[in-house]
Amino acid sequence: MLQPGTSAAPRATRREWIGLAVIALPCLVYSMDLTVLNLAVPHLALDLAPSAAQLLWIIDIYGFLLAGALIVMGTLGDRIGRRRLLLIGAAAFAFASTLAAFATSAATLIAARALLGIAGATLAPSTLSLIRNMFLDDRQRTFAIGVWIACFSAGAAIGPLIGGAVLAHFWWGAVFLLGVPVMLLLLVLGPFLLPEYRDDHAGRMDILSAVQSVIAVLAVIYGVKRIAEDGLGSESLFAILIGIAVGALFVRRQHRLADPLIDLGLFRDPAIGTALTVNMLALFSAMGIFLFISQYLQLVIGMGPFEAGLWTAPSGLAFITGSLGTPFVVRFVRPVYVVVGGLLLATLGFALMTQMDPAAPLPVLVPAIVMFCLGLSPVGTLTTDLVMRVAPPERAGAVSAISETSFEFGAALGIAVLGSIVAALYRLTMADIALDVPADALAAARRTLDGAVVAAGKLSPEIAAPLLAAAHGAFAHALVIAATVCAGVTAFAAGLAALMLRRVGS
């Protein structure tokens, strides 16, 4: 199993390390595009005047198609060549970014975001599987994966900061142009610095399997996101059931095919399934809680988006530091101990969040965020390294896509489940509030915190103050409960890793 540093494989040269820099930058752009649009929404809404449904699709379609196409793109890269797929995806990403930047209608922007999602789905599996081929030495590969993970974290952390700075001086479309120079650099340097790898023995891609995988993932992700936004309803439940049913048909078909889209035999090793599950639970906690931390900073404390981004920036630094430092730690400590220790540190961070003082939350909130980000950082690096190390080289693209899909599911489930908990607790707390305010304002405040802020803005300061105080208190209470849930999830993940991965690296 996992035995760091024992491989006699050749070590990477300067060319591979420069190549790593070339493929790491697109990963940063990939994750930036998941967050940077949020700041531009008010500006593009004024310019393009999209309907409510169109605005929802502008925001969501990138993530939907990215998640849905990951498995197909990972398998396609194994067949046509991972470098070739990466360069095709980079060209498509640059084109779609330019199209989005200069979109003159909501429909055009939706189409551009859809193409961005499909192009983005080529980046993560191609880059990760290329790392598998470029870095054959165990220690070097672990470090390279740490760099790869750190770039995703950096993109998510600096996306709001860069987006805010760009929007302060340019039009909303400029946020989409940030990735174009990076993709052009990849197109120029990639053919010279990146190796090509394909499975020459792979058969033709099974189209029905590809369609089934896309439908299954899209349906489940769509249903989960609808739960996060609208609560559990017939539409979201139907979508999830369709996704599960199609997923079952997909699994059944893979067992029957001589050359399946995904080799399900890989999952006979319990370490693989455990690594993916632990990673998913880590993403569940991190992505789920961050959405509400951002709302807390802006809607409760009253920060602007850029200021809120500055206060959460230490979390990104903690994640980057942990991701890059993990390969050095595992030289002296068994990987399973690092994973379990990181998850326990994250548990302490979430527990610390529950002790926030509403009158002065930042002295507790910021250290808590740093703690759980630092704790979760080795989880992504080491579980991804484990999955890629066990995967056969010819299947690295498909396996990396599965790993990325588990990331997407974890993030979506975290936002949906914690979102439902926060929304339900907020409404439950506000239902008992009796204030001398107009009925329509009280009704809006009881639905959401955003509704309370908007309603308060239409009232006199004397009437608005108690309404806002009640809404802020209800949301803070819900956030504490969400942090408690995250602490339980990471503690469970630590126990699972300790039990199932104890032989890894021994």
N, C-alpha and C positions, 0 to 999 in steps of 0.2 A: 504494500500500500504506500502511503505517503512517507517518503524518507528523504527529507531535504538534504541536499548537498552530497548525496551518495552517488549521483549519476556520473558516469565517465564521458558523457556526451560533450561534443566540442562547444567551447564558449563563444558567445556572440562577439563580433568585431565592431569597429566603429560604424560600419555601414548599417548594421542592424540597429544600433542605438539611435542613429540619425533617422532611420526608417521608423523607429518607434515614435519619435517626435512628430514625424509627418502624419502618422495615423492616429496619434493621440489628439491632435488639434481638432479634427472633425468630430471626435467624441465630445469635446467641450462644446462645440457648436450644436451638436445633436441635443444635448441636455439643456442648453440655453434656450433653444426654440420651444421647450416645454414650459418655460416660465416667463420669457420676455414678453410674450403677447399680452399677458394680463395687464401690464401697464399701458399698452397701446389701445386697449379696447375702448375706453371713453373717447379717444381722439378719432379712431376710425369709425366709430358709431356716428359721430357728428358729420363726418365727411361722406360716408357711403350710405348712411341711413338704412341699415339692414333691419328686417323685421326681427321679432324676438326669436323666432325659430332659426332664421339665418345667422343671427349672432351666436346662438348656441352651437351651430354647426361650424362656424368659423373657429370657435374655441376648441371644440371637441374632435373634429375630424382628423386632425394630425395624429393625436394619440390613438384614436380608434384604428386607423389604417396601419400605423406603425406597429401596434401590437398584433394586429391580424396577419400582417405579412411577414413577421419575423421568421417563423418556422420555414415558410416557403423560400424566403430569400437565403436563409442559412443553408438549406439543402441545395438550392440552385447554385450557390457558390461552390459547393463541393463538386458539382458536375461541370460547370462551365469555367471554373477558375475563380479563386477568391479575390485575387488582385483585379481581374477583369470586372467582376461584379462590383467591387469597391469603386473603381474608376467610373463605371457606368452610373452608379448611384451618386457619386460626387458631381458628375456633370448634370444629372437630373436635379440634384439638390440646388446647385447654383442657378439653373434655369428657373426652377420653381420659386426660389427666393426672389429673383428679379421680377418674375411675374407677380408675386404677391406684393412686392414693394410698390409697384406701379399700377396696381389693380384700381379700376375706376368703377367697379360695381361689386356688390356683395357676392354675386354668383361667381365672378372671376376670382375673388379672394378665396372662396370656398374650394374652387377647383385647384387653385395653387396650393392651398394647405393640404388638400388630398394628395397631390403629387409629392409634396414635401414629406408626408407620412410614409408613402411607399418608398421614396428615395431614402428616407431615414432608416427604414427597415433593412437596407443593405449595409449600413455602416457598422452597427454594433457586431453582428455575427461575422462579418468579413474581417474587421480589425482584430477581434479576439481570436479567431481561428488562424489568422496570419501570425499573431504572437505565438501561437502554439507551434508554428513551423519555424519561426525566426529564432526563438530562444529555446534551445534543446537542453541546456543546463538547468537543473531544477531551481537553484537559487536565483539565477538570472531571470527565469520565467516568472517566478513568484514576484520579483521586483517589478518586472515589466507589467504584470497584471495589476500590481499596486498602482503604478503610474496610470494605467488605463482606467482603473476605478476612480483615482483621484481626479482625473479630467472630467469625468461625469459629475463628480461632486462639485468641482470648481465651477462648471458651467451652470449648475443649478443655483449655486451661491451668488455668483457674480452677475447672472442674468438680469435680475431686477436692478442691480446697481448700474450696469452698463445701459440697460434699457432706459432707466430714469435719466441718465446723463444725455443719452442720444435724443430723447424726446424733449429735453429742455432746449435743444438747439436746432432740431430738424423735424421734418414731418413724420407722421407715424410709420410710413413705409420704410424709413431708414433702418428700423430695428431688424427688418428682414435681410438687409444687405450686409449685416455684420459677418455672416458666414460665407459670402461669395468669395472674398480673397483667400480664405482658408481652403475652400474647395478647389479653387484655381491652382493654388500651391500644390495641393495633393495631385492634381491632374498632371502638373509639370514634373514633379519629383518622383511620384509613385512608380512610374515605369522603370526608373533607374535604381531605386532604393529598395523596393519591395519584391520579394520572390513571388513567383506564381506557383500555385498548387491546385491540383484538381485530382479527383479520383478517376483514373483512367478506366477502371473496371466497373464504374457505376453504370447502371442501365438508364433507360429513359425515365424522366420524372413522371410519376403517376399523377395525371391531371386531376382525377377524381379525389385522390388523397389531398392534393393541394387545395382544392376547392373546399373540401370538408374541414381542413384545418383552419382555413381563413374564416369560414362561417362559424365554426365552434368558438374560436377565440373572440371574434367580433361580437357575437351574440352575448356571450357571458360578460365581456367588458362593457358593452352597451347597457346591459341590464344592471350591472353593479353601479355604473355611473348614474343611471337614472334613479336608483335607490338613494344615492348620495345627494342628488339634487331635489328630488320630489318625494322621497320616502317610498316605502314598499307599496307597489300597486300592481294591477293586473298586467300592464305593459312590461314592466321590468321583470316580473316573475315569469311571464311567458317567454321573454327573450332568454333568460337564464336557462329555462327548461329546454328550449330549442337548442341552445348551445351545448348543454349536457348531452342531449340525445344525439346530436350530430357528432359530438366528441366520442361517444360510445361507438358509433358506426365507424368513425375514423380508426379507433383502436382495434376494432374487430378486423378492419381491412388490412391494417399493418401486420397483423398476425398471419394473414393469408398470403401476403405478397412475398415473392422471392427477393425483391429489392425494394423494401419499404421506404417511405419518406423519412420515417424515424425508426431506428433500430431499438425496439422496446426491450430487447435483451439487455441493454445497458443498465436498465433499472433493476435487474436482478441483484446487482450489488447494492445492499442497503445504504452504503455510504453515499451513493449518488442521490438517492431519494431524500436522505436526511439532509445533505448539504443544500439541495434546492429548497427544501421545506424551511430550514433554518434561515436561509437567505430571504425567502418570501416573508417570514415572520418579522425579520429585521426591517425590511422595507415597509411592511404593514405598519409598524410602530412609527418609524421615522417620517414617512410621507403623510401618514394620517394625522399625526400631531402637528406637523409644521404648518398645515393649512390653517389650523385654528390658532396657532401662535401668531401667524401673520395677521389674522383678523383681530386678535386680542390687542396687538400692538397698535393697529390702525384705528379700530372702532372703539376700543375701550380706553386705551391710553391717549389716543388722539394723534399719533404720528402720521406723517406722510409716507408714501411708498418708499421713497429713497431713504428716509431716516430709519424706517423699519428694516430696510435692507442692511443698513449699516449695523444695527444692533444684532442682527442675525448673522452677519458676516463671520464672527468668530466660530460659528458652527461649521462653516465651510472650511475654515483654516484647520479646525480640529479634525475634520474628516480627511482632509488632504494629508495632514501630518501623520495621522494614524495609518492611512493607506500606504504611505511611503515608508513609514517606520516599521511596519509589520514584517517585511522580509528580513530585516536585521534581528528582530526579536526572536523569530522562529529558528534562528541559528543556535539559540541557547535554550529555548523553551519549546516543548512539543506543540504543534499547531492546535491540537484539540484543547490544550490548556489556554492558549491565547484566545481562541474563539469563545470558550466558556467564560474566561475572565472578562473579555470584552462585553459579553452579554450581561454579566452580573454588574459591571460598571454602568452599562446603559440602564439597567434596572434601578440602580441607585440614583441615576440622573432623573429618571421619570418620578421616582419617589420624592426626590427633592422638589420637583415642580409642584407637588401637592402641598408644599409648605409656603407657597407664595403669600406675601402680605399684600392685600389689595391696595393698601395705601402707598406701598413702595415695592412693587413686584420685581423690578429689574435686577436688584442685587441677588435675588434668588434665581430668577428665570434664566439669565444669561449663563451663570455657571452650570445650571441644570442642562441647558441645551448643549453646552460644550462637553459635559460629561457623557451624555447619551450619544452624541455624535462620535466622540473619541472612542467610546466603547463599541459602537456598531461598525466602525471603520475596518477593523481586521476581519470581520465576519464576511463582508463582500469579497475581500481579497483572497482569503484562504479557502472559502467554499468554492469560489470560481476556479481557483487554481486546482483544487481537488477534482472538480468535474472535468476540467480540460486535461488534466494529467491522466485520468483513467480513460478518457475517450480515445478511440483509435484515431490516428492522424487523418484517415480518409473520411471520418465522420465528424471532424472537429467543427465544421461549419454548422451542421444540424444541431450538435450538442450545445454550441455557444448560443444558438438561437433559442433553444429550450431554456437555457439559463437566463437569457434576456427576457423571455416570456414570463418566467417566474418573477422577475423583477416587476414587470408591468402588472401582473396579477396582484402581487403583494401591495403595490402602491394603490391600485384601484380598490382593493378590498379594504385597505386601511382607511382611505378617504370615505368609502361607503359606510363601513361599520361604525367607525368613530363619528362620522358625520351624522348618522342616524341617532347615535347615543347622545351627542351634543344637542342636536335639534330637539329630541324628545325631552331631555332634561330641562332645556331652556324653556320650552313651552309649558312643561309641568310646573316649573317654578313660577313663571309669569302668570299662570292661570290663577294663582292664589293672591296676586297683587291687586289691591283695590286702591285706585288713585282718582283724584278729582281732575280728570282730563277728558277731553272729548272722546266719545265712544269709538269713532273711527281711528283716532290716534292710538288708543289703548289696544284696539284689535290688531292694528299693524304691528305694534310693539310686541304683542304676545306671539306673533308668528315667527319673526326672525329679529336678530340684532340689527341687521341692516334696516329693517322696517322701523325699528325703534329710533334709529339715528335719523332717518328721513322724516319720520313723524315729528320728532323733537325739533327739527329744523324749522318747522312750520308753526311752532308754538312760541309763546313768550318765554324768556329765560326762567321766570319764576315757576311756570307750569312745567317746562321741559326738564328742569333739573331733577325732580324726583323720579320722573319717568326714565330718564337716562340712568340714574343711579340704580334703579331696580333692574333695568336691562343689563347693565354692566355687571351687577352682582350675580344675576342668573347665569350669564355667560361664563363668568369666572368660576362659578361652582361647577358648571358643566365641563369646563376645561380641566379642572382638578380631577373629576371622575374619569375623563378620557386619559389623563396621565396615569391614573391608577390602573386602568385597563392595559395601557402600554407596558407598565411595570410588570403586570402579570404575564403578558405575552412574552416579553423578553426573558423573564424568569423561567417560563415553560420551555422556551427555545434553548436556554442554557442547560436545563436538565436533559432535554432531548439530545443535544450535542454531546453532553458528557456520557450519556448512556450508549448512543449509537455510533459515535466516532471515537470511542476510547482506544480502539486498536489502530486508528489511523496515525501513522508516523511512529509506531512502536517498532 
